[in-house]
Amino acid sequence: MRISLMILCFYSMLCCNGKLKNEDDFVIFKVNPKLENVSLYWKDDDGTILKSIKNLKNKVEQDNKRLIFAMNGGMFEMNNSPKGLYIENFKILNKLDTLSGKGNFYLNPNGVFYLTKNNDAELIETKAFKYHSNIKYATQSGPMLLFNGEINPIFQENSQNVNVRNGVGILKDGNIVFIMSKKEVNFYNFASIFKELGCIKALYLDGFVSRTYYPDKKWIQKDGDFGVMIGVTELKK
């Protein structure tokens, strides 16, 4: 069984134990970055912003790869440039945003998801982030959903602030969990999914614009008008 499918079995066990009861309301993908190729994308080889999962799929196929999974990877400006820090192939293409402002991006604590040269995945609060040259990919967003295994205390369990949402979490073993809600959900309940799956840290990526491509589970959304996207690929056989 592919490691990326193992999470579904674990998720079913949780449901049977009376915890998670709405499996069909979420797209869940687990990946071991040490074994599978996780990358961040923004522009095509000619400098054109990819924007959609369809264009991302075309790009990786031109590189003789198959797109296994993809989702939008953080908030972006009106011109589809990344909101906050963006690192791709060890190059800083957009600087860290440590300002204050309105909107979800600036809810505390803001955070950075990154992958190193050795394919270690990490999630850290923006205020604690320190750049080092072995960071291969990074994207900034906010707010943090979980830190130290606990739900962000600013979230309210009965909040009526609901939306489609997507995010990324890190498990104790270092594996990554990507989740998108198929239906509208508040921050507290969205963070709860990451916690119950065993994540110690999780970061909100974006809201109603979110799209996910996961053909093995027959969830195929190839549209979008994004900045950064996250893709998991394998070489074509």
Secondary structure, 3 states (H helix, E strand, C coil): CCHHHHHHHHHHHHHHCCCCCCHHHEEEEEECCCCCEEEEECECCCCCECCCHHHHHHHHHHCCEEEEEEEECCCECCCCCECCCEEECCEEEECCCCCCCCCHHHCCCCEEEEEECCCCEEEEEHHHCCCCCCEEEEEEECCEEEECCEECCCCCCCCCCCECCEEEEEECCCCEEEEEECCCECHHHHHHHHHHCCEEEEEEEECCCCCEEEHHHCEECCCCCCCCEEEEEEECC
